[in-house]
Amino acid sequence: MVTDLVPQGSLGRGMSLFTATTWVGGIIGFAGTGYAVQRLGMTSTFVMGAFLPLIAIVLLIPIRQVVREKGSVSHSGKTAA
């Protein structure tokens, strides 16, 4: 995905940033879970964790495919009208 979104000239930097965000997200996630277990208790934390995928799905619903620009070439080689 990163290779499709980042310009060719800055691909190395984009891949490094993507890898770094994965590690930072993991550390923040583990620390946040530990804090939640300490403050709310184990059961409440697991219930909240069960609802997180549902919230993620709701956040993904509005995402639509990028509309092709006028005159762009499709995969079949025909130009879009």
Residue frames as a rotation matrix with the C-alpha (Angstrom) as fourth column:
MET 1
0.573 0.819 0.000 0.00
0.819 -0.573 0.000 0.00
0.000 0.000 -1.000 0.00
VAL 2
0.407 -0.484 -0.774 2.81
0.180 -0.789 0.588 2.41
-0.895 -0.379 -0.234 0.83
THR 3
-0.631 -0.720 0.289 4.44
0.398 0.020 0.917 1.83
-0.666 0.694 0.274 -2.53
ASP 4
-0.193 0.651 0.734 1.20
0.955 -0.046 0.292 2.86
0.223 0.758 -0.613 -4.25
LEU 5
0.753 0.625 -0.205 0.72
0.657 -0.708 0.257 6.04
0.016 -0.328 -0.944 -2.22
VAL 6
0.454 -0.679 -0.576 4.24
0.119 -0.594 0.795 7.44
-0.883 -0.430 -0.189 -1.88
PRO 7
0.841 -0.218 -0.496 6.10
-0.541 -0.365 -0.758 9.06
-0.016 0.905 -0.424 -4.80
GLN 8
0.827 -0.514 -0.228 8.96
0.373 0.805 -0.462 6.96
0.421 0.297 0.857 -6.18
GLY 9
0.079 -0.872 0.484 11.62
-0.049 -0.488 -0.871 9.46
0.996 0.045 -0.082 -5.05
SER 10
-0.346 -0.171 0.922 10.68
-0.869 -0.313 -0.384 9.27
0.355 -0.934 -0.040 -1.36
LEU 11
0.462 0.567 -0.682 9.80
-0.350 0.823 0.447 5.58
0.815 0.032 0.579 -1.19
GLY 12
-0.309 -0.665 -0.680 12.57
0.443 0.532 -0.721 4.74
0.841 -0.525 0.130 1.33
ARG 13
-0.937 -0.011 0.349 11.44
-0.261 -0.643 -0.720 7.46
0.232 -0.766 0.600 3.72
GLY 14
-0.067 0.997 0.043 7.77
-0.900 -0.079 0.429 6.49
0.431 -0.010 0.902 3.31
MET 15
0.326 0.134 -0.936 8.47
0.031 0.988 0.153 2.83
0.945 -0.079 0.318 4.10
SER 16
-0.688 -0.647 -0.330 10.51
0.391 0.053 -0.919 3.83
0.611 -0.761 0.217 7.17
LEU 17
-0.753 0.465 0.466 7.74
-0.633 -0.704 -0.321 6.08
0.179 -0.537 0.824 8.47
PHE 18
0.253 0.882 -0.398 5.14
-0.684 0.454 0.571 3.36
0.684 0.127 0.718 7.91
THR 19
0.036 -0.329 -0.944 7.22
0.400 0.870 -0.288 0.84
0.916 -0.367 0.163 9.86
ALA 20
-0.906 -0.416 0.074 7.82
0.128 -0.438 -0.890 3.35
0.403 -0.797 0.451 12.66
THR 21
-0.396 0.829 0.395 4.12
-0.857 -0.489 0.166 4.14
0.331 -0.273 0.903 13.01
THR 22
0.359 0.484 -0.798 3.37
-0.184 0.875 0.449 0.42
0.915 -0.015 0.403 13.37
TRP 23
-0.357 -0.586 -0.727 5.82
0.639 0.414 -0.648 0.17
0.681 -0.696 0.227 16.28
VAL 24
-0.945 0.027 0.326 4.64
-0.215 -0.803 -0.556 3.40
0.246 -0.595 0.765 17.92
GLY 25
-0.052 0.999 -0.004 1.02
-0.791 -0.039 0.610 2.29
0.609 0.035 0.792 17.62
GLY 26
0.242 0.085 -0.967 1.85
0.241 0.960 0.144 -1.04
0.940 -0.268 0.212 19.24
ILE 27
-0.727 -0.581 -0.365 3.62
0.514 -0.109 -0.851 0.60
0.454 -0.806 0.378 22.15
ILE 28
-0.777 0.505 0.376 0.81
-0.591 -0.790 -0.160 3.10
0.217 -0.347 0.913 22.72
GLY 29
0.137 0.876 -0.462 -1.75
-0.552 0.455 0.699 0.30
0.823 0.160 0.546 22.44
PHE 30
-0.024 -0.218 -0.976 -0.04
0.560 0.806 -0.194 -1.87
0.828 -0.551 0.103 25.05
ALA 31
-0.934 -0.345 -0.093 0.47
0.279 -0.538 -0.796 1.05
0.225 -0.769 0.598 27.41
GLY 32
-0.552 0.799 0.241 -3.13
-0.743 -0.602 0.292 2.19
0.378 -0.018 0.926 26.96
THR 33
0.243 0.630 -0.737 -4.45
-0.166 0.776 0.609 -1.29
0.956 -0.026 0.293 27.60
GLY 34
-0.413 -0.477 -0.776 -2.38
0.682 0.402 -0.611 -1.60
0.603 -0.781 0.160 30.76
TYR 35
-0.978 0.086 0.190 -3.67
-0.173 -0.845 -0.507 1.75
0.117 -0.529 0.841 31.99
ALA 36
-0.190 0.979 -0.077 -7.27
-0.757 -0.096 0.646 0.76
0.625 0.181 0.759 31.19
VAL 37
0.128 0.187 -0.974 -6.94
0.302 0.928 0.218 -2.57
0.945 -0.322 0.062 33.01
GLN 38
-0.750 -0.491 -0.443 -5.48
0.571 -0.143 -0.809 -0.77
0.334 -0.859 0.387 36.01
ARG 39
-0.920 0.376 0.114 -8.24
-0.392 -0.867 -0.308 1.90
-0.017 -0.328 0.944 36.12
LEU 40
-0.151 0.960 -0.235 -11.34
-0.949 -0.074 0.308 0.05
0.278 0.270 0.922 34.83
GLY 41
0.046 0.122 0.992 -10.66
-0.532 0.843 -0.079 -3.59
-0.846 -0.523 0.104 35.60
MET 42
-0.823 -0.498 0.273 -10.14
-0.106 0.608 0.787 -6.56
-0.558 0.619 -0.553 33.32
THR 43
-0.275 0.799 0.535 -13.78
0.791 0.504 -0.346 -7.19
-0.546 0.328 -0.771 32.36
SER 44
0.614 0.528 -0.586 -14.58
0.178 -0.817 -0.549 -3.60
-0.769 0.233 -0.595 31.38
THR 45
-0.173 -0.772 -0.611 -11.38
-0.624 -0.394 0.675 -3.37
-0.762 0.498 -0.414 29.33
PHE 46
-0.856 -0.140 0.498 -12.22
0.206 0.791 0.577 -6.56
-0.475 0.596 -0.648 27.40
VAL 47
0.158 0.971 0.182 -15.79
0.768 -0.005 -0.640 -5.35
-0.621 0.241 -0.746 26.75
MET 48
0.516 -0.044 -0.856 -14.43
-0.313 -0.939 -0.140 -2.08
-0.798 0.340 -0.498 25.38
GLY 49
-0.566 -0.812 -0.143 -11.95
-0.501 0.201 0.842 -4.05
-0.654 0.548 -0.521 23.26
ALA 50
-0.505 0.465 0.727 -14.81
0.631 0.773 -0.055 -6.12
-0.588 0.431 -0.684 21.83
PHE 51
0.580 0.800 -0.155 -16.55
0.516 -0.508 -0.690 -2.96
-0.630 0.321 -0.707 20.62
LEU 52
-0.057 -0.699 -0.713 -13.45
-0.270 -0.677 0.685 -1.45
-0.961 0.232 -0.150 18.97
PRO 53
-0.848 -0.239 0.474 -13.79
0.358 0.402 0.843 -3.50
-0.392 0.884 -0.255 15.74
LEU 54
0.098 0.956 0.278 -17.41
0.976 -0.039 -0.212 -2.34
-0.192 0.292 -0.937 15.43
ILE 55
0.563 0.026 -0.826 -16.31
0.122 -0.991 0.052 1.28
-0.817 -0.130 -0.561 15.78
ALA 56
-0.528 -0.831 -0.174 -13.59
-0.140 -0.117 0.983 0.68
-0.838 0.543 -0.054 13.18
ILE 57
-0.560 0.403 0.723 -16.16
0.803 0.480 0.354 -0.71
-0.204 0.779 -0.593 10.73
VAL 58
0.551 0.802 -0.231 -18.41
0.736 -0.597 -0.318 2.32
-0.393 0.005 -0.920 11.24
LEU 59
0.267 -0.535 -0.802 -15.44
-0.185 -0.845 0.502 4.61
-0.946 0.014 -0.324 10.54
LEU 60
-0.749 -0.621 0.232 -14.63
0.061 0.284 0.957 2.73
-0.660 0.731 -0.175 7.32
ILE 61
0.020 0.862 0.506 -18.16
0.776 0.306 -0.552 2.89
-0.631 0.404 -0.663 5.87
PRO 62
0.718 0.383 -0.581 -17.87
0.016 -0.843 -0.537 6.43
-0.696 0.377 -0.612 4.41
ILE 63
-0.334 -0.903 -0.272 -14.69
-0.361 -0.144 0.921 5.64
-0.871 0.406 -0.278 2.49
ARG 64
0.805 0.587 0.081 -15.40
-0.085 0.250 -0.964 5.45
-0.587 0.770 0.252 -1.22
GLN 65
0.175 -0.733 0.658 -13.27
0.908 0.379 0.181 4.56
-0.381 0.565 0.731 -4.19
VAL 66
-0.394 -0.400 -0.828 -11.38
0.042 -0.907 0.418 7.45
-0.918 0.130 0.374 -5.67
VAL 67
0.719 0.686 0.114 -13.29
0.213 -0.060 -0.975 8.78
-0.662 0.725 -0.189 -8.65
ARG 68
-0.117 -0.782 0.612 -11.22
0.911 0.161 0.381 8.66
-0.396 0.602 0.694 -11.81
GLU 69
-0.307 -0.075 -0.949 -10.31
-0.097 -0.989 0.109 11.95
-0.947 0.126 0.297 -13.34
LYS 70
0.775 0.623 -0.106 -11.85
-0.114 -0.028 -0.993 12.85
-0.621 0.782 0.050 -16.67
GLY 71
0.700 -0.463 -0.544 -9.76
-0.652 -0.102 -0.751 11.44
0.293 0.880 -0.373 -19.50
SER 72
-0.137 -0.771 0.621 -7.86
-0.878 0.386 0.285 8.92
-0.460 -0.506 -0.730 -17.40
VAL 73
-0.226 -0.033 -0.973 -7.09
-0.709 0.690 0.141 5.53
0.667 0.723 -0.180 -18.87
SER 74
0.584 0.482 0.653 -8.80
-0.791 0.522 0.321 2.52
-0.186 -0.704 0.686 -17.33
HIS 75
-0.167 -0.657 0.735 -7.29
-0.435 0.718 0.543 -0.96
-0.885 -0.229 -0.406 -17.03
SER 76
0.398 0.375 0.837 -8.99
0.520 0.659 -0.543 -2.02
-0.755 0.652 0.067 -20.26
GLY 77
-0.604 -0.737 0.302 -7.15
0.695 -0.302 0.652 0.73
-0.390 0.604 0.695 -22.16
LYS 78
0.041 0.702 0.711 -10.26
0.820 -0.430 0.377 2.77
0.570 0.568 -0.593 -22.87
THR 79
-0.897 -0.323 0.302 -10.43
0.135 -0.850 -0.509 6.40
0.421 -0.415 0.806 -21.81
ALA 80
-0.419 0.756 -0.503 -13.02
0.825 0.086 -0.558 7.43
-0.378 -0.649 -0.660 -19.24
ALA 81
-0.185 0.450 0.874 -15.69
0.701 -0.563 0.439 9.84
0.689 0.693 -0.211 -20.43
